Each structure stands twice: as C-alpha cells, then as structure tokens.
Amino acid sequence: MCGIAGFIRRDPADGSEAPHQIVDGDRTLVRAMCDRIRHRGPDDEGLYSGAGGTIGMRRLAIIDLVTGHQPMSNEDATLWTVFNGEIYNYQSLRQDLIGRGHRFQTNSDTETLLHLWEQEALAGFTRLRGMFAYALWDTARRELILVRDRFGKKPLYYAERPEGLYFASELKCLLETNIPLEMDQQALRLYFQFGYVPDPWCAYSGVRKLPPGGWLRYRNGNLSEGRYWKLPEPAGAEVPAGMNEADTVRRLRETFDESVRLRLISDVPLGAFLSGGIDSSSVVASMALQTGAPVKTFSIGFEEAAFNELEWARRVAQRYGTEHHELVVRPDAVELTERLVDHFDEPFADSSAIPTFLVSELAARHVKVALTGDGGDELFAGYDSFFATQRQRWLDRIPRWVRRGVGTIADALPYSAYGKNYLRLVSRQTALARYFEHSIASYYLRRALLAPEWMFPADTAFWSQTFAGDLSSADILSAAIYFEATAKLSGDMLVKVDRMSMANSLEVRCPLLDQELAELAMRIPYTWKMRNGRGKDILIRALGDRLPLELLNRPKQGFGVPLELWMRGPLRDFLHDHLLSPAFLSRGMISADRMRNVIEEHDSGRRNNYGILWMLVMLALWLRPRQTGSPHNTTAAVF
C-alpha cells in the first residue's frame, strides 16, 4: 500500500528543451508532493526521473518487505511504475508470465504490473484482481498510463496543464504545484445534493478523479481515457433463465470464502473491523474458519444505547475466539473534524468518518492490514432506502397531470408545512427521480437554505443520465442498486474508508467488493435479496449458519453517529461558532436568516436537521483559507 504522485512534462513544440534540463526541478516538486502523503507510506520512499517524466511514491510495506522498493522497472529499465494497492492474484499471474519468458527480480505484486503491460497492454487490466491505482511511465515512448481499480477503492487525481500532466493519490499533493485552485461550482452543487463530490468531479476546477475501472493515456500533450470494466447491469425482479437458488447459495458461499482467502495474503499482521452487522461478522467468521490463529478484531461503540453495537460484536468475537479490542466514542471525538477535513481535501459530510478514523487508529496499534464488510448493503440490497422505494411504487399509477398539480401545491405551501416534502415526493415524474429525493436533506430544506445558483434545476435529466446511464428506464430497484454500488460506493463509502484508514497508515481490504463476487451478486434478482422483511436475504442464506441466530433476526443498524443528540448538547457551541460565523455567512451561499431558523429548529427538537447541519459544518471548515505548505505553489487557493 502506498501513496503515489508524479509529473510528466509536455514536450516543447519546437523541441528546444531537452528532457535532462528539467529533471532536477521536477524531482524537487514530486518529492514535495510525496511528502504530503507520508501517512500513506511511512516505511519507504522512492523517486525516478527520466525522459521528461518524474514519478514518486511513499510505501506502506505489506508484501515483499525486502525487495519491494519502488519505483520499479522492467529488465531494460524502459518501463517504470509506482503502485498503490494490492494485487491478490499476482502469484498466478507471475507464474503465467514466467512461462511466457518474463524474468522477475523481486517477489512483489508490483513487478507483475510491468510484465503484464509488456505482454498484454490494456487488455491486461482485466486480469487484475485487487485494489489499485498505479502509473506506468514508458521512457522509450514517453507515454504515461494511469489505472484505477474497478470500484475505486484507491484514489487517483490528475490535472492536465499546458506544461504537462500531474497525478497523485490525494488532492493535497497538487497544492505543491502551480495549478490554480478555484472552486468548481458544479462539484459543490453535487455536494449539496449528496454530501460528497462524486467521480469524476473534484472540488477544484481543472482537477479530476480517474473513474473506477478506468485508464488514462498521456503522450506529448495528448490525453485519452477509457474503461476496462463497468459493473454489470443488475438483474431485475425475474429470475434469470437457468439460475437455481440452491446452486446460487452454494456459489455465493464458495466465492465469498475465496474472496476472503485471497485477502489474507500478507507479510505483516492483519485483523478485521467487526461492527456486529451481517457483513463484517461474516468476514470475521470466514477468516476464523480459514486461519489457524485467533483473528484480531476491532470494534467501536457509543455511550448512547441506540447507536451501540458492541454487544453484537462481542457475541461474534466470543463465538470465534478472536483477540478482540473495543473503543467507546464520546462527543469530544468531534474535535477530530478539522483533521478529517484535511485528510479528505474536499468537503465530505459522512459523519461515520469519525468512528472509521477511530477504529482505524485502534487497529493500527496492533496490525497493518484490516478486512472490512464494506459493499454488502450495496450489492445485496441491504439499505432501508430500497424498501422505501419499493413501498412507493404505487405512486407510478398517478397520472402526470395530477403530479404536476401536487407539485404546484407543495411549492406554494409554507416551508414548515406538514407533509410538504411528501407532496414533493409524489410530484416527481419518474421513480428514479423519487429515489434521488433520498438525499442528505430534503429538497425544500436545501432550497430554503441555499442561494438559487447552488441548486440543480428541479426537473433536470442530469441525475438519470449521469448516475443511472442506460438503466434510467430500467426497473427502479435495479437502477437504485446500481447507483448505490457505483456512484455512491466510490464517492462516499470507499473514500471514507481509504482516507481514514490511510490517515493511520493502515491498509483496509474489502472482500465483498471482489469483482467475482460482485458480478455474481449482480446476476441475482433483487427478489432473492429483499425477502422475508429484510435485505441481503440470500447472503444470509449462504452465510447465516456461521453467525449467532439473534444477530440475524435483529433490525438493521447502520454505522451511525449520535450527532442529533450531540448537536443539542456538547456540540452546540461548535455548531453555532462555525455556521453562524460572519466568514461563512458572508460568502452568500447560505441564507443567514434561514440558517438561524434551521439551527433553532434542531436545538428545540422540532426537527432533526443534523444531516444538513453537519454537511454545512464540513463545508465551512473546508472553505477556510489554508496554506499550501510549499513555495512551489505560488497561486493561492480560491474558495
């Protein structure tokens, strides 16, 4: 696991500037970029310059501790790579490549990437099973290739400028460059809708994220992009021809265990996050059944009983005799928020980042690798929003002219009118549009708070075209599952896990997001997933016998934080200080009077506004002026 960065200089049109003339300055720049992400790789560092390109890395040593130094080259040193991630099937790929005549100098998975590119070029990406973001610099062709894993577990930013192309694992690296950092209004509008900035947007204009399953080629100022993988279109309600449920249950169990087994490869101690839910408990059970030593498990709880899952985590830990560690999170943990903003680099409103950081910090005291249960709710329909969407299907029978009338009534009602948001939901013309009403805050609350230019048009086709693509006319539950397993997973859940774990120099692996398991999940009809009053029913059929019975029958409990209560108590001053500050309100993005009303509503308990209040607190913290930290960037960030 690493952090990577680099700068590929564009060749002058007249050929007057030789590559060797610019290497020294570029080495200093890229070294400074890598220093920004020391937390991602405290064990080692490396740099290579040649043919007008400079690439660098910070390494967290997990596999091949002795000979795995990067950057790494092929035999004749014409091809170089820096790599962030793990390739779980690298040993079988290695044997295949050796059989084809390639010679290996190390035992690392990194070297496999070089020889696979020599052998198969772009086609080789489809053979990789793992999480990764890496760069290949071909000095002979003066060509850069960037690649990102299928789900976007590992981040990769890039910026194309007249002088060349910059890339990095984290946005903060680009603060070391001369890239103008101006706020991207489209990205911020998306943030107000979702609470995160989805791929490929970035909070700064001119900077983009390489999409999951994507590649980029840069050669002498010419940039091209493509996709080597997309999540298959999910099955609908009908059972596909030839699919048998008993066989599917068996295949799920086998594929799940294989996915866990692949992620046990490590030359350093590893463990697992254990929340007490179905997904993380199933991962721990599979680990325990496939290893001889007790699994090291790590859990987070809260003093507030409604948010505390420690009891359930303990039951799983006791059943499998794990070496169990716990931590109770208290309101003073929110003092972490300023640090969290710096790690995310963009506004990010998922409050479960707080316990994710703390459980990563706890685990990092004992291990360097942890497995998690992330991905189960997205792939196997575990979210309550799926059931809400199913219950709302009767709305499709309402004539469009009636919907328009309901929308007019909803718009005319006072902001505080009871049922206003429900009428808005009824008025939506498509089921997919209704699904996007499941936002971090209601439409009318956002419209009351935000200046008009920060709202997307109410009836835009943007949502379906961007986040559902060809599925915009498909069954609504299929489209919703696809959105959660693509845009939201890569933009929210995996960003949270990557930044919070790497902030603690901890590698996190997600067995449920193995592509073999994910592709199998997409072939399963959602009627097998949403059944018996619960989501993930078929996954429970496949793995439930390994878990305590009482855990299987309890209501779903997310990895939530009691911010609603904390904001009315110990965090009240924190909230007021940031959201009512002249510096924040003077930007004109938020209505000052409405902001005071929304805070007062929450203080009094009349409404639970914690979601949008937290989103705005994180935005206010991100908007504060900050230093670039380096003389390389002489352009101040424009917020």
MOCORMO-V133891 format. One record per residue. SS is DSSP state (H for helix, E for strand, - for the rest). PHI is phi as a letter, one per 20 degrees, with the letter a starting at -180 (none if undefined). OMEGA is omega in radians with two decimals (NA if undefined). Layout:
BEGIN
<<SS;PHI;OMEGA> <SS;PHI;OMEGA>>
END
This chain:
BEGIN
<<-;none;-3.04> <E;b;2.84> <E;c;-3.08> <E;c;3.11> <E;a;3.11> <E;a;3.09> <E;b;3.10> <E;d;-3.06> <E;f;3.10> <-;f;3.13> <-;f;3.06> <-;f;-3.09> <-;f;-3.10> <-;e;3.12> <-;m;-3.04> <-;f;-3.06> <-;d;-3.12> <-;f;-3.10> <H;g;-3.05> <H;f;-3.10> <H;f;-3.05> <-;d;-3.04> <H;f;-3.03> <H;f;3.12> <H;f;3.14> <H;f;3.09> <H;f;3.12> <H;f;3.13> <H;f;-3.07> <H;f;3.07> <H;f;3.10> <H;f;3.09> <H;f;-3.14> <H;f;3.12> <H;f;3.11> <-;f;-3.08> <-;d;3.09> <H;g;-3.13> <H;f;3.13> <H;f;-3.10> <-;b;-3.10> <E;e;-2.99> <-;e;-3.02> <E;a;3.05> <E;b;3.13> <E;a;-3.07> <E;b;3.02> <E;c;3.04> <E;c;3.08> <E;r;3.08> <-;l;3.08> <-;n;3.12> <E;c;3.09> <E;c;3.12> <E;c;-3.10> <E;b;-3.10> <E;b;2.88> <E;c;-2.97> <E;d;2.88> <-;d;-2.97> <-;f;-3.13> <-;c;-3.11> <-;c;-3.14> <-;l;-3.04> <-;f;-3.03> <-;e;-3.00> <-;d;-3.06> <-;e;-3.12> <-;f;3.07> <-;c;-0.04> <-;f;-3.07> <E;c;-3.08> <E;c;2.99> <-;f;-3.01> <-;f;-3.07> <-;e;3.06> <-;l;3.05> <-;e;-3.11> <E;c;-3.09> <E;c;3.13> <E;b;2.86> <E;c;-2.87> <E;c;3.05> <E;d;3.09> <E;p;3.12> <E;b;3.01> <E;d;-2.99> <-;f;3.13> <-;d;-3.03> <H;f;-3.10> <H;f;3.10> <H;f;3.06> <H;f;-3.14> <H;f;-3.13> <H;f;3.11> <H;f;-3.11> <H;f;3.06> <H;f;3.11> <H;f;3.12> <-;e;3.03> <-;o;-3.14> <-;e;3.14> <-;d;-3.11> <-;d;3.12> <-;d;-3.08> <-;c;3.06> <-;d;-3.02> <-;e;3.06> <H;f;-3.12> <H;g;-3.08> <H;f;3.11> <H;g;-3.10> <H;f;-3.13> <H;f;-3.08> <H;f;3.09> <H;f;3.09> <H;f;3.10> <H;f;-3.05> <H;e;-2.94> <H;c;-3.13> <H;l;-3.04> <H;g;-3.11> <H;f;-3.12> <H;f;-3.12> <H;g;-3.08> <H;f;-3.11> <H;e;-3.08> <-;e;3.10> <-;c;-3.09> <E;r;3.04> <E;c;-3.01> <E;a;2.88> <E;b;-3.08> <E;b;3.13> <E;c;3.03> <E;d;-3.13> <E;d;-3.14> <E;e;-3.06> <-;f;-3.14> <-;f;-3.13> <-;e;-3.06> <-;l;-3.03> <E;c;3.10> <E;d;3.01> <E;c;3.00> <E;d;-3.09> <E;c;3.10> <E;c;-3.06> <-;f;-2.94> <-;f;-3.10> <-;e;-3.11> <-;m;3.10> <-;f;3.13> <-;d;-3.04> <-;e;3.06> <-;b;3.10> <E;d;3.03> <E;b;3.10> <E;b;3.10> <E;e;-3.11> <E;c;3.12> <-;g;-3.11> <-;e;-3.14> <E;q;-3.09> <E;d;3.03> <E;d;3.02> <E;b;-3.11> <E;a;3.08> <-;f;-3.12> <-;c;-3.09> <H;f;-3.10> <H;f;3.10> <H;f;-3.07> <H;f;3.02> <H;f;3.13> <H;e;-3.07> <-;e;3.09> <-;e;3.12> <-;f;3.06> <-;f;-3.08> <-;d;3.12> <E;d;-3.07> <E;f;3.10> <-;e;-3.05> <H;f;3.11> <H;f;3.12> <H;f;3.14> <H;f;3.04> <H;f;3.09> <H;f;3.09> <H;f;3.13> <H;f;3.10> <H;f;-2.95> <H;d;-3.03> <-;n;3.05> <-;b;3.11> <-;d;-3.05> <-;f;3.03> <-;f;0.07> <-;e;-3.10> <-;f;3.05> <-;b;-3.12> <-;f;3.11> <E;d;3.08> <-;f;-3.12> <-;n;3.08> <-;d;3.13> <E;c;3.03> <E;d;3.03> <-;f;-3.10> <-;f;3.03> <-;g;-3.12> <-;m;-3.05> <E;d;3.04> <E;c;3.12> <E;c;3.07> <E;c;3.12> <E;c;-3.13> <E;b;3.08> <-;l;3.06> <-;n;3.11> <E;d;-3.08> <E;d;3.05> <E;c;-3.11> <E;c;3.07> <E;a;3.10> <E;c;3.05> <-;d;-3.14> <-;b;2.94> <-;c;3.09> <-;g;-3.13> <-;f;3.08> <-;f;-3.07> <-;f;3.05> <-;f;3.09> <-;e;-3.11> <-;e;-3.05> <-;e;3.11> <-;f;3.13> <-;g;-3.13> <-;g;3.09> <-;n;-3.12> <-;e;3.14> <-;d;-3.03> <H;f;-3.13> <H;f;3.10> <H;f;3.14> <H;f;3.09> <H;f;3.12> <H;f;-3.13> <H;f;3.09> <H;f;-3.12> <H;f;-3.12> <H;f;-3.11> <H;f;3.10> <H;f;-3.13> <H;f;3.10> <H;f;-3.14> <H;f;3.08> <H;f;-3.10> <H;g;3.12> <H;f;-3.08> <-;e;3.04> <-;e;-3.14> <-;f;-3.10> <-;a;3.03> <-;d;3.13> <-;c;-3.13> <-;f;3.09> <E;c;3.14> <E;b;-3.09> <E;b;2.93> <E;f;-3.12> <-;c;-3.08> <-;e;-3.02> <-;n;3.06> <-;e;-3.09> <H;f;-2.97> <H;f;-3.12> <H;f;3.11> <H;f;3.11> <H;f;3.10> <H;f;3.14> <H;f;3.12> <H;f;3.14> <H;f;3.09> <H;f;-3.10> <H;f;-3.11> <H;f;-3.08> <H;d;3.14> <-;c;-3.13> <-;e;-3.07> <-;e;3.09> <-;f;3.10> <-;f;3.03> <E;e;-3.10> <E;c;-3.03> <E;c;-3.05> <E;c;3.11> <E;c;3.08> <E;c;-3.13> <E;c;3.07> <-;f;-3.14> <-;f;-2.99> <H;g;-3.09> <H;f;-3.10> <H;d;-2.98> <-;d;3.13> <-;d;-3.06> <H;f;-3.13> <H;g;-3.11> <H;f;3.08> <H;f;3.13> <H;f;-3.11> <H;f;3.10> <H;f;3.13> <H;f;3.14> <H;f;-3.12> <H;f;-3.07> <-;d;3.05> <-;l;-3.11> <-;f;2.99> <E;e;-2.86> <E;e;3.13> <E;c;-3.09> <E;c;3.06> <E;b;3.08> <E;e;-3.09> <E;e;3.13> <-;d;-3.06> <H;g;-3.12> <H;f;3.09> <H;f;-3.12> <H;f;3.00> <H;f;3.08> <H;f;-2.93> <H;g;3.14> <H;f;3.06> <H;f;-3.12> <H;f;3.12> <H;g;3.14> <H;f;3.14> <H;f;-3.13> <H;f;3.12> <-;m;3.10> <-;c;3.04> <-;f;-3.04> <-;b;-2.91> <-;d;3.10> <-;f;-3.04> <-;f;3.08> <-;f;2.98> <H;f;-3.12> <H;f;3.10> <H;f;3.10> <H;f;3.07> <H;f;-3.04> <H;f;3.10> <H;f;3.06> <H;f;3.11> <H;f;3.10> <H;f;-3.10> <H;f;-3.08> <H;f;3.06> <-;f;-3.02> <-;c;-3.06> <-;b;3.05> <-;d;-3.14> <E;c;3.07> <E;c;3.04> <E;e;-3.14> <E;c;3.11> <-;d;-3.10> <-;f;3.08> <-;o;-3.09> <H;f;-3.14> <H;f;-3.12> <H;f;-3.05> <H;e;-3.05> <-;c;2.98> <-;l;-3.12> <-;e;-3.04> <-;e;3.09> <H;f;-3.13> <H;f;3.08> <H;f;-3.14> <H;f;3.08> <H;f;3.12> <H;f;3.12> <H;f;3.14> <H;f;-3.09> <H;e;-3.07> <H;f;-3.14> <H;f;-3.14> <H;f;-3.14> <H;f;-3.11> <H;e;-3.13> <-;f;-3.14> <-;f;-3.07> <H;f;-3.12> <H;f;3.08> <H;f;3.12> <H;g;-3.13> <H;f;3.12> <H;f;3.10> <H;f;3.12> <H;f;3.12> <H;f;3.12> <H;f;-3.12> <H;g;-3.13> <H;f;-3.07> <H;e;-3.10> <-;f;3.06> <-;f;-3.10> <-;g;-3.02> <-;e;-3.07> <-;f;3.13> <-;f;3.09> <-;n;-3.12> <H;g;-3.12> <H;f;3.12> <H;f;3.08> <H;f;3.07> <H;g;3.14> <H;f;3.13> <H;f;-3.04> <H;f;-3.08> <-;f;-2.96> <-;f;-3.13> <-;c;3.12> <H;f;-3.14> <H;f;3.08> <H;f;3.09> <H;f;-3.10> <H;f;-3.14> <-;f;2.98> <-;f;3.06> <-;f;-3.06> <-;d;3.13> <-;f;3.08> <-;b;-3.10> <-;f;-3.13> <H;g;-3.07> <H;f;3.06> <H;f;3.10> <H;f;-3.13> <H;f;3.12> <H;f;-3.06> <H;e;-2.95> <E;e;2.96> <-;f;-3.02> <H;g;-3.08> <H;f;3.13> <H;e;3.09> <-;d;2.97> <-;f;3.04> <-;g;-2.99> <-;f;-3.02> <-;d;-3.11> <-;f;3.06> <-;e;-3.07> <H;g;-3.03> <H;f;-3.09> <H;f;-3.11> <H;f;-3.03> <H;e;-2.97> <H;d;3.07> <-;c;3.08> <H;l;-3.11> <H;f;-3.11> <H;e;-3.06> <H;f;3.11> <H;d;-3.11> <-;e;3.04> <-;g;-3.01> <H;g;-3.13> <H;f;3.06> <H;f;3.13> <H;f;3.14> <H;f;3.11> <H;f;-3.14> <H;f;3.11> <H;f;-3.11> <H;f;-3.07> <H;e;3.13> <H;c;-3.02> <H;f;-3.08> <H;f;-3.14> <H;f;-3.10> <H;f;-3.07> <H;e;-3.05> <H;d;-2.96> <H;f;-3.06> <H;f;3.01> <H;f;3.13> <H;g;-3.09> <H;f;-3.12> <H;f;-3.04> <H;f;-3.08> <H;f;3.10> <H;f;-3.11> <H;f;3.01> <-;f;3.11> <-;d;3.14> <-;l;3.14> <-;c;3.06> <E;e;3.13> <E;d;-3.12> <E;d;-3.02> <E;c;-3.10> <H;g;-3.10> <H;f;3.13> <H;d;2.93> <-;f;-3.03> <H;f;3.12> <H;f;3.13> <H;f;-3.13> <H;f;-3.14> <H;f;3.05> <H;f;-3.14> <H;f;-3.13> <H;f;3.13> <H;e;-3.08> <-;e;-3.14> <-;f;-3.10> <H;f;3.06> <H;f;3.03> <H;e;3.13> <H;e;-3.12> <-;d;-3.00> <E;b;3.12> <-;l;3.09> <-;m;-3.10> <E;b;2.99> <-;e;3.10> <-;m;-3.04> <H;g;-3.09> <H;f;3.06> <H;f;3.09> <H;f;3.07> <H;f;-3.09> <H;f;-2.98> <H;c;-2.98> <H;f;-3.13> <H;f;3.13> <H;e;-3.00> <-;d;3.07> <-;g;-3.07> <H;g;-3.10> <H;f;3.10> <H;f;-3.10> <H;f;-3.01> <H;d;-3.13> <-;e;3.12> <-;f;3.11> <-;f;3.11> <-;c;-3.11> <-;f;-3.14> <-;e;-3.04> <-;e;3.14> <-;c;-3.11> <-;f;-3.11> <H;f;3.12> <H;g;-3.13> <H;f;-3.10> <H;f;-3.12> <-;f;3.07> <-;e;-3.11> <-;c;-3.01> <-;f;-3.13> <-;d;-3.07> <H;f;-3.13> <H;f;3.10> <H;g;-3.13> <H;f;-3.10> <H;f;-3.07> <H;g;-3.07> <H;e;-3.02> <H;e;3.12> <-;d;3.14> <-;f;3.09> <H;g;-3.11> <H;f;-3.13> <H;f;-3.06> <H;f;-3.09> <-;f;3.12> <-;f;3.09> <-;m;3.12> <-;f;-3.00> <E;c;3.02> <-;f;-3.08> <H;f;-3.12> <H;f;-3.13> <H;f;3.10> <H;g;3.12> <H;f;3.14> <H;f;-3.12> <H;f;3.09> <H;f;-3.14> <H;f;3.07> <H;g;-3.12> <H;f;3.13> <H;g;-3.06> <H;f;-3.11> <-;n;3.13> <-;f;3.10> <-;c;3.04> <-;e;-3.08> <-;d;-2.99> <H;f;-3.09> <H;f;-3.11> <H;f;3.10> <H;f;3.11> <H;f;3.10> <H;g;-3.12> <H;f;3.05> <H;f;3.14> <H;f;3.07> <H;f;-3.14> <H;f;3.11> <H;f;-3.13> <H;f;-3.09> <H;f;-3.14> <-;f;3.06> <-;g;3.09> <-;b;-3.11> <-;f;3.05> <-;f;3.10> <-;n;-3.09> <-;b;3.06> <-;f;-3.10> <-;f;-3.13> <-;e;-3.14> <-;e;3.11> <-;e;-3.14> <-;f;3.06> <-;f;-3.14> <E;d;3.14> <-;d;NA>>
END
